[in-house]
């Protein structure tokens, strides 16, 4: 009767773990893509931050130069006003000189007119000297303004070049992100194809055994195939099954391109009943030790060690949560999953 109940229990597949595994694979892929996106965004933000700092420095220097230019223009306007006044004064002095000279000619040698003419001539020469100095200052200011304009033009060119480089960098980063997404999608498709081929070969090699099932994207072996109760030493029957598995894995490693980072994850699971033996203090230790035993034997058979991962899940990923012997038996298992590294 117990055997009949076990067969009825085994006849129905529980698709929920497969759905969970598929969902976890999708989540891991999304997390990986988000990590790559964040790394790219980090480098982009670093480059943009550097550009922003350079742009702020250029803007500050331009503002400073604009202030200096405004001051110089204001000074030039003041000097222009002074020059206009000096020129007006010069014209008035020349007019006064001509008038005095006419008086001097009319007086023909009068001493007072001669003295006044001399004073006017001195005043005129003084005004001319002041005007010459003002013109010299205006020329210097004009030269300074020209130099400032050249500096402003150079700064504008540097700013335009920086903005152009920034746009080019953003374009290259966007293109890199698109290419990376395409490459990741191709790798996922290739690994899915090889996973299907591998599972197909395993199904043909292992045959239709009730203690070996396919659940979702993984092979599930009952622990009794490999180990005695509470032990982590491989049984001869388990080694025979692993011999077949190793042959398929070695052939698969030759077929999959080296740039695809794939691994076979060996997961150890126990039932919910706690263990406390001299060898294992907890179900964590037992499940991990069983997964490690399988991995070590596969490595012994020639499977590359870098293509294998051992993981222990103890009793925390049950297939059946019922507290009975049938559920305990289903939950004691070794799972094989072909996945990305």
Wavefront OBJ file of the C-alpha trace (Angstrom):
o trace
v 0.000 0.000 0.000
v 2.817 2.406 0.824
v 4.412 1.663 -2.554
v 1.116 2.411 -4.319
v 0.771 5.711 -2.511
v 4.348 6.617 -3.417
v 3.667 5.916 -7.097
v 0.473 7.967 -7.045
v 2.400 10.815 -5.425
v 5.186 10.581 -8.003
v 2.772 10.500 -10.974
v 1.876 14.191 -10.618
v 4.511 16.777 -11.341
v 4.806 19.862 -9.200
v 5.478 22.665 -11.638
v 5.777 25.366 -9.003
v 9.573 24.901 -8.357
v 10.202 25.111 -12.078
v 8.190 28.303 -12.288
v 10.108 29.719 -9.311
v 13.452 28.759 -10.860
v 12.493 30.283 -14.209
v 11.380 33.447 -12.449
v 14.600 33.564 -10.389
v 16.654 33.128 -13.582
v 14.749 36.028 -15.164
v 15.273 38.160 -12.042
v 19.002 37.334 -12.003
v 19.271 38.287 -15.696
v 17.459 41.573 -15.044
v 19.674 42.272 -12.016
v 22.763 41.584 -14.136
v 21.534 43.929 -16.884
v 20.715 46.588 -14.295
v 24.207 46.176 -12.777
v 25.817 46.678 -16.174
v 23.540 49.665 -16.808
v 24.469 51.164 -13.420
v 28.198 50.664 -14.137
v 27.836 52.380 -17.500
v 25.767 55.157 -15.874
v 28.450 55.528 -13.187
v 31.236 56.056 -15.749
v 28.990 58.378 -17.745
v 28.178 60.441 -14.629
v 31.896 60.666 -13.815
v 32.698 61.961 -17.291
v 29.714 64.360 -17.326
v 30.670 65.620 -13.845
v 34.170 66.391 -15.123
v 32.690 68.220 -18.104
v 30.343 70.161 -15.845
v 33.224 71.248 -13.627
v 35.245 72.381 -16.644
v 32.177 74.197 -17.973
v 31.630 75.932 -14.636
v 35.269 77.069 -14.600
v 34.971 78.387 -18.147
v 31.735 80.196 -17.323
v 33.331 81.744 -14.237
v 36.295 82.935 -16.266
v 33.997 84.335 -18.958
v 31.989 86.188 -16.314
v 35.212 87.605 -14.883
v 36.366 88.706 -18.324
v 32.962 90.266 -19.003
v 33.274 92.244 -15.776
v 36.753 93.411 -16.771
v 35.490 94.306 -20.224
v 32.626 96.335 -18.740
v 35.061 98.207 -16.520
v 37.369 98.858 -19.446
v 34.456 100.080 -21.580
v 33.352 102.389 -18.765
v 36.882 103.734 -18.422
v 37.078 104.251 -22.146
v 33.806 106.182 -22.140
v 35.140 108.387 -19.317
v 38.347 109.037 -21.251
v 36.352 109.780 -24.384
v 34.390 112.390 -22.442
v 37.592 113.881 -21.080
v 39.106 113.929 -24.558
v 36.031 115.681 -25.947
v 36.288 118.272 -23.201
v 39.999 118.720 -23.845
v 39.375 119.121 -27.553
v 36.668 121.670 -26.854
v 39.043 123.491 -24.525
v 41.766 123.335 -27.152
v 39.453 124.765 -29.770
v 38.439 127.552 -27.379
v 42.090 128.253 -26.554
v 43.019 128.358 -30.224
v 40.149 130.742 -30.855
v 41.253 132.889 -27.970
v 44.811 132.763 -29.296
v 43.699 133.885 -32.737
v 41.685 136.669 -31.199
v 44.652 137.815 -29.076
v 46.940 137.516 -32.054
v 44.653 139.829 -34.003
v 44.719 142.272 -31.165
v 48.469 141.897 -31.006
v 48.826 142.670 -34.681
v 46.529 145.697 -34.261
v 48.492 147.071 -31.377
v 51.764 146.490 -33.315
v 54.138 145.995 -30.460
v 52.085 146.920 -27.385
v 53.769 145.244 -24.374
v 50.555 144.172 -22.560
v 49.207 142.339 -25.621
v 52.504 140.539 -26.096
v 52.493 139.288 -22.508
v 48.901 138.061 -22.750
v 49.666 136.254 -25.993
v 52.582 134.487 -24.372
v 50.368 133.308 -21.499
v 47.766 132.024 -23.946
v 50.400 130.139 -25.898
v 51.613 128.479 -22.701
v 48.057 127.481 -21.789
v 47.569 126.079 -25.298
v 50.726 123.972 -25.079
v 49.608 122.634 -21.703
v 46.221 121.623 -23.139
v 47.937 119.882 -26.050
v 50.121 117.886 -23.644
v 47.060 116.784 -21.652
v 45.304 115.813 -24.869
v 48.302 113.746 -26.011
v 48.361 111.823 -22.722
v 44.630 111.151 -22.991
v 45.037 109.849 -26.524
v 47.858 107.555 -25.383
v 45.664 106.164 -22.592
v 42.814 105.563 -25.051
v 45.153 103.635 -27.334
v 46.272 101.420 -24.442
v 42.643 100.749 -23.509
v 41.823 99.845 -27.098
v 44.677 97.320 -27.097
v 43.470 95.792 -23.815
v 39.920 95.504 -25.132
v 41.192 93.738 -28.260
v 43.166 91.288 -26.123
v 40.075 90.583 -23.994
v 37.984 89.969 -27.083
v 40.554 87.479 -28.356
v 40.512 85.674 -25.002
v 36.705 85.536 -25.067
v 36.770 84.075 -28.571
v 39.280 81.424 -27.489
v 37.138 80.531 -24.472
v 34.025 80.213 -26.634
v 35.881 77.882 -28.994
v 37.090 75.757 -26.063
v 33.537 75.610 -24.682
v 32.097 74.525 -28.036
v 34.792 71.844 -28.375
v 34.016 70.569 -24.862
v 30.280 70.383 -25.597
v 30.988 68.545 -28.829
v 33.201 65.977 -27.042
v 30.504 65.528 -24.391
v 27.849 64.780 -27.035
v 30.189 62.330 -28.769
v 30.881 60.560 -25.458
v 27.164 60.243 -24.718
v 26.583 58.819 -28.184
v 29.375 56.251 -27.742
v 28.036 55.213 -24.324
v 24.521 54.766 -25.695
v 25.864 52.683 -28.579
v 27.920 50.585 -26.149
v 24.832 49.926 -24.025
v 22.837 48.775 -27.048
v 25.627 46.496 -28.229
v 25.990 45.047 -24.738
v 22.257 44.319 -24.527
v 22.349 42.560 -27.888
v 25.382 40.507 -26.837
v 23.739 39.497 -23.555
v 20.568 38.450 -25.345
v 22.594 36.342 -27.769
v 24.479 34.663 -24.915
v 21.229 33.839 -23.112
v 19.739 32.352 -26.284
v 22.853 30.282 -26.958
v 22.962 28.956 -23.387
v 19.239 28.086 -23.566
v 19.853 26.108 -26.737
v 22.746 24.172 -25.206
v 20.703 23.590 -22.020
v 17.911 22.033 -24.082
v 20.374 19.797 -25.929
v 22.050 18.774 -22.665
v 18.767 17.881 -20.976
v 17.696 15.955 -24.040
v 20.882 13.883 -23.936
v 20.534 13.284 -20.190
v 16.943 12.165 -20.638
v 18.078 9.653 -23.238
v 21.063 8.486 -21.146
v 19.322 8.150 -17.766
v 16.138 6.649 -19.135
v 12.644 6.765 -17.658
v 13.329 6.153 -13.952
v 10.814 7.117 -11.251
v 13.564 8.397 -8.936
v 14.917 10.810 -11.580
v 12.617 13.616 -12.731
v 12.797 16.796 -14.774
v 11.287 19.772 -12.951
v 11.404 23.027 -14.892
v 14.983 23.639 -16.023
v 16.660 21.069 -13.758
v 17.129 17.329 -13.213
v 15.982 16.065 -9.813
v 17.540 12.894 -8.309
v 16.206 11.389 -5.125
v 18.958 11.287 -2.495
v 18.530 7.522 -2.153
v 20.045 7.174 -5.635
v 23.367 8.508 -4.341
v 23.480 8.258 -0.535
v 22.371 6.239 2.450
v 20.215 7.965 5.056
v 22.147 10.692 6.920
v 25.334 10.043 4.877
v 27.290 11.965 2.234
v 29.359 9.072 0.770
v 28.387 8.175 -2.794
v 26.880 4.726 -3.354
v 28.023 2.553 -6.287
v 24.657 3.024 -8.000
v 24.999 6.815 -7.678
v 28.502 6.704 -9.134
v 27.187 4.775 -12.116
v 24.616 7.496 -12.809
v 27.246 10.207 -12.410
v 29.512 8.383 -14.890
v 26.820 8.896 -17.525
v 26.334 12.518 -16.486
v 30.076 13.223 -16.639
v 30.310 11.965 -20.222
v 27.522 14.310 -21.294
v 29.112 17.241 -19.438
v 32.535 16.704 -21.004
v 30.992 16.616 -24.489
v 28.945 19.727 -23.677
v 32.050 21.632 -22.538
v 33.626 20.960 -25.936
v 30.569 22.250 -27.811
v 29.783 25.455 -25.915
v 32.023 28.401 -26.955
v 34.539 29.386 -24.298
v 33.194 32.958 -24.082
v 29.865 31.693 -22.679
v 30.221 31.486 -18.901
v 28.141 28.420 -18.000
v 28.195 26.206 -14.902
v 26.377 23.115 -13.663
v 25.003 23.863 -10.196
v 24.605 20.862 -7.906
v 22.037 21.602 -5.174
v 21.688 19.456 -2.056
v 18.303 19.335 -0.242
v 17.133 17.529 2.913
v 13.745 16.942 4.497
v 12.413 19.090 7.341
v 13.485 16.759 10.153
v 16.584 18.072 11.988
v 19.780 16.007 12.089
v 22.432 15.956 14.790
v 25.002 13.270 14.169
v 28.747 13.077 14.883
v 29.402 13.921 11.221
v 26.769 16.588 10.609
v 25.438 19.031 13.175
v 22.697 20.407 10.933
v 20.883 19.867 7.646
v 22.978 22.696 6.185
v 26.114 20.616 6.626
v 24.495 17.440 5.308
v 23.041 19.056 2.159
v 26.301 20.902 1.426
v 28.423 17.794 1.981
v 26.262 15.772 -0.430
v 26.505 18.465 -3.132
v 30.287 18.625 -2.648
v 30.593 14.836 -2.924
v 28.806 14.902 -6.291
v 30.980 17.751 -7.548
v 34.217 16.121 -6.413
v 33.325 12.864 -8.164
v 32.488 14.706 -11.403
v 35.843 16.487 -11.231
v 37.497 13.091 -10.703
v 35.808 11.874 -13.893
v 37.280 14.776 -15.885
v 34.612 17.471 -15.760
v 36.353 20.918 -15.549
v 36.169 22.167 -11.956
v 35.435 25.734 -13.088
v 32.187 24.458 -14.636
v 30.783 23.098 -11.355
v 29.134 24.734 -8.324
v 28.081 23.008 -5.085
v 25.241 24.504 -3.012
v 23.426 23.315 0.117
v 19.819 24.377 0.789
v 19.088 22.194 3.850
v 15.312 21.833 4.358
v 14.359 25.348 3.285
v 13.355 24.635 -0.349
v 10.856 21.775 -0.024
v 8.886 20.330 -2.921
v 6.178 19.061 -0.572
v 5.522 20.667 2.829
v 3.346 17.840 4.146
v 4.657 16.205 7.377
v 4.664 12.592 6.139
v 7.136 10.053 4.799
v 6.187 10.566 1.140
v 6.865 14.295 1.405
v 10.124 13.690 3.275
v 11.294 11.357 0.509
v 10.470 13.848 -2.238
v 12.276 16.642 -0.438
v 15.500 14.625 0.036
v 17.037 15.216 -3.367
v 19.987 16.320 -5.511
v 19.178 18.844 -8.261
v 21.284 19.636 -11.328
v 20.817 22.972 -13.054
v 22.713 24.299 -16.087
v 22.940 28.069 -15.670
v 25.127 31.139 -16.187
v 28.130 31.817 -13.998
l 1 2 3 4 5 6 7 8 9 10 11 12 13 14 15 16 17 18 19 20 21 22 23 24 25 26 27 28 29 30 31 32 33 34 35 36 37 38 39 40 41 42 43 44 45 46 47 48 49 50 51 52 53 54 55 56 57 58 59 60 61 62 63 64 65 66 67 68 69 70 71 72 73 74 75 76 77 78 79 80 81 82 83 84 85 86 87 88 89 90 91 92 93 94 95 96 97 98 99 100 101 102 103 104 105 106 107 108 109 110 111 112 113 114 115 116 117 118 119 120 121 122 123 124 125 126 127 128 129 130 131 132 133 134 135 136 137 138 139 140 141 142 143 144 145 146 147 148 149 150 151 152 153 154 155 156 157 158 159 160 161 162 163 164 165 166 167 168 169 170 171 172 173 174 175 176 177 178 179 180 181 182 183 184 185 186 187 188 189 190 191 192 193 194 195 196 197 198 199 200 201 202 203 204 205 206 207 208 209 210 211 212 213 214 215 216 217 218 219 220 221 222 223 224 225 226 227 228 229 230 231 232 233 234 235 236 237 238 239 240 241 242 243 244 245 246 247 248 249 250 251 252 253 254 255 256 257 258 259 260 261 262 263 264 265 266 267 268 269 270 271 272 273 274 275 276 277 278 279 280 281 282 283 284 285 286 287 288 289 290 291 292 293 294 295 296 297 298 299 300 301 302 303 304 305 306 307 308 309 310 311 312 313 314 315 316 317 318 319 320 321 322 323 324 325 326 327 328 329 330 331 332 333 334 335 336 337 338 339 340 341
